[in-house]
Amino acid sequence: MRLVILNEKAMDKELAVPIYTQSGMIYLNKGAKINERNIEQIKKIGINTIYIDDGINDVTLQEIYDAPLRLKAIKELKNVFDECKRKKYVPEQPVIKIVEEIIENINISENAYLYNNLAKNDKDLELCTHSLNVALLSIIIGYKKKYSQDKILKLGIGAILHDIGKIVSDGDDHTIEGYKLVKNNNYFSATLCTCIRSHHENEDGSGYPEKLKGDKIYEFAKIVSICNEYINILESDDSILPHHAIEVLAAMGQQRFSNDIYKDFVGSIYCYPNGLTVKLSNGLEAMVIKQNINMPTRPIVAFKENDNINLNYS
């Protein structure tokens, strides 16, 4: 099984992992042959990378959050956002339930990967899908930082609600509008609410809405900020793989993110997922088959040499 960008090089290969619609139906099943027609169709629903079956069985995909659970969470979050839009009030119990289920079922092993195999053909669900993905990565960083379960729950709630202001406004003021919505509920703590208000603040003070700098930005907001930016990069129209997205984050540097949070992110979100083809420094082409928990940017790879399969660190 191999992770590839969806283009003509994937022609005539068999799909190794099903693609789902946002309603939960299978859009294209495992074993389907990739052709020119379905390449175009898959791209139209917002999916740019796929796993193909290449006959190599050394790679096993572990999803951070299984597709059926993601689909369920997206539907439940849509109900929350719809109710909030009607009542201008965020109901806490459904949100808590969603995040508790994430914490209970999330795969935080180093071999887990946030794989995009859900169609984005429903505009009403795009905000929910994005919010869920940001929450998943934020929770993983919370575990990396050895937060308590209560603190991880609060971080997860703040992360999953970080863009709730977009049900009111698509502009930069969505941070303030979202903050107002969440503050209407006394259950949500001040630290949790900072995820909504401050997730677009930058380390150097160039962000918004308050141009906060450095230590003035609460840690929750810093975590949500980098996870939000990473997901935005992956969700862009360009075909981009995780390690390229990490390179984009690195280029933003300390102007955007604190050094500590960046290190926690890179140490938590493995940027060379299993099944990715990479080129080694010696020019050989290899495939990532396992993550290296002690060195996330140097996974264990397999390559063919003299018809033998060799394992090494890239």
N, C-alpha and C positions, 0 to 999 in steps of 0.2 A: 504494500500500500504506500502511495506516494502523494504528497501535497504539491499541487501545481497551480500556477496561474491559468485561468481559463482562457485559452487561445487555441489557435490552429494546431499547436503541438499536442493538445489533448485529444485530437481527432482519432476516432476509432478505438479509444480506450474505454474501459468499463468503469462506471461510477462505483466507488467502494463504500460510500456513506450516503444514505438517502438525503434528499432535499425536501423540506416541508414547506407548505404554505403557512401563513400566519394563523389560519383557522385550524391547523393541526392535520390537514390532509397531506398525503405524500404527493409531492409535485413531480419528483423523478426518483425512481426507486434504485436501490443497490442493484448493480448488474446491468443497468441501462447503458447502451453504447452511446458515447459522445459523438455527435455529428454537427455539421455546420448549423443546422436548424436549431437544435437545442442549446448550442453555445450562445446563440443570439437570444433565445428565450430566457436562459438562466441569467445572462447579464442584465436583461431588462428588469429582473426582479431583485437586482442589487447584490448578486453573488458573483465574486470575481476569482475566488480560489476554490478548488475542489480536491477531494481525495480520489485518486484513481487506483484501480487494481492493476499492479504491474507484476504480479506473480511472486513477489517477495513477501514472505509471511513473518518477517522479523519485527515488523512494525505493528503496534497495537495503539489505536487511538483511544485516549481517555479524555472525555469531555469534562471541563470544569463543572458544568451543570448540564445534565442530560437533556436532549431536545424536548421530550415530552414534559419534563418539569419546567423548562423555559417557556414553552407554549402556555402551560397552565398559569405560570406567574404573570406572563404578559397579559393574558385575558383578565386576571384578577386586578392587575394594576390599572388596566383600562377602565374597569368599573370604578376604581378609586378616583381616577382623574375625572371621569364623567360626573361623578357625584360632587366632587370638589368644584367643578365648573358650574354646576347648577346652584350649589348652596354656598359657595365661597368659603368652604370649611373643609379641612382635611380630616377624614375619619381615621382615628388612630388604630383601631382594632384590626381592620383588614390589612393595613400597612404592616403592623407588627407581625401578623400571621404570615404574610409573604416573606418577610425577612427572616423570621424564625425557621421557616421551611427551607430557605436558602442555607442558613447556618447548619441545619440538620443534615442536608444532602450534598453540600458542596464538596467537590474533590479538590483538596489542597495539596495533593502530592505533586512532586516536581515534574511528573510526566503528563499532568493534565493541561489541556489546551482549550481556550475559548474559541471554538470553531463556529464559523458563520455558515450554517446550513438552513437558515430560516429565511424565506422570501420576505422582501421588503416592498411588497406591492400594495400594501394598505397604509396610506398616509396617516390614518388615525392611530395606527399601532406603532409607527416608527419611533415616536417619543417614548413609548413604553419599552420598546426593545432596547433603545439606547440607554434609558435609565436603569434597566435591569443589568445590562452589561457593565456599566460603571459601578453599580453596587457589587457585583460579583468580584471585580478586581479590587475594589476598595476593601472588601471583607478579607480577601486573601492577604493584603498588606497588613490589615489589622492582626491577623494570625502571625504574620512575620514579625510584627512588633510585640508579640506576646501580650496583646490586650486581654483583659478579662472578657468573659462572655457578655456581660452587661455592656461593656464599652464597645465590643464588636457589634452588638445589636444596635446601639445608638449610632455608630458609624454607618452601618448598613442602612438604617432608616434615613439618615441625612443624605446618603449617596443616592438612594433610590428616588428621593424626592428633590434632588438637586435642581432639576429643570422644571419643577412643577409650575413655576411662574410662566412658562411658555403656553399654558392653557389660557393665559390672560394676555400676554404680550410676546411678540417675536423679537423685540428689540433688546438692547443692552439692559433695559430696566426690568427684564424678566427676573433678575436676581432679587431686586427689591420687592417686586410683586409676589414672587414665590415666598420670600421671607414673611411678608404680611399675611399670606394665607396660612403658613405654618404657625405663626405666632398667635393666631386666633384659637389655637388648641393648647390648653395649659399643660397637656401631657408632654409635649415636645420641649426638651431642655434647651437652654441657651447654646450649649456646645453643639448640639445636634443642628440647631437652626443656622449656625455659621456655615455649614456646608452649602446651604441654599444661598445665603447672602454673599459669601466670599469666595466661591469656587472659581471666579474669574479674576481674583487678585493675583498679582505677580510678585515674586520675591524682591524685585528691584523697585517696586512701587508703581509700575507702569500699567497695572490692571485697573479694574473697576468693580464696584461702584465708588469705593472710598480711597483708592490708591494706597492701600495699606502696604506695608513693607516688612519683610523679614519676620521677626518675632511677633509683630502685631497681627499676623495672620495665624489663626488657630490651626493646630495640626490636622484636625479632621478636614478642614477646607483645603489644606495643601495636598492631602491624599486624594481627595475627590478631584481636585484640579488636574493632577497629572493623569489620573485614570480617565477623566473626561477627555483630555486632549488626545490621549492614545486611541481611545475608541473613535473620536472624531476623525483621526488620521485613517484608521482602518475602514471607516464608513465612507470615506471620500470616494469620488467617482473613479479615481485611478486604481488600477490593480496594484495592490501593495501587500507585501508579506510582512509578518511580525517583526523580523529583524530590521527591515527597512524603516518601519514605524519607530522603532527604538532609536535608530540613527537620526530621524527627524527630531525626536525629543532631545537627544544629546546636543544637536545643533542649536536648540533653543537655550540650552545651558542654564547657568545660574541666574540669568536675568528673569527666567520664568519660574524655575523650581528650586527649592532648597536642596542642597547637596545631599543631606541625610535622607530626605524623602525620595530623591532620585535613586539613591543606592538601594533603598528598601524596595522600590518599584522594580528595578532591574534584577534584584535578588529574589523577587517573588514571581514575576511574570516572565516565564522562560521564552525567550524570543526566537529560539530555533526549535519549533515543534517537531515531534516525532513524524518521520515521513518526508521531511524537507530535504531536498537535494542541495548540497553545498559543494563548493570547490575548495580543496585544501591548499595550503601554502606551497605544497610540492606539485600542484597542478592536477592532482587526481580528483575525480568527481566521487563524492561519497554521499551516503544518506544517514540522516540522524535517526538513530534507533532507540536512544535512551538519553535522559537528561542527567547532568552531573550536578548534584545538589550543592557541592562545594564550589563549583565554578560554572554558574549558569550560562555564561557566554562561550563555554567550551564543552559542548555536549559530546556524548559517546557516539561515534559514527561507524558505519560499516562500508568497506569499499572492496572491490574485486581487484586482486592482483595475482596473476598467473593462475586464473580460474579458482582461486581460493578466496573465501570471505574473511577479511581481517577486521578486527575491532581496534579502534584507536580513539584518542582524544583529538578533536579538531583544533 
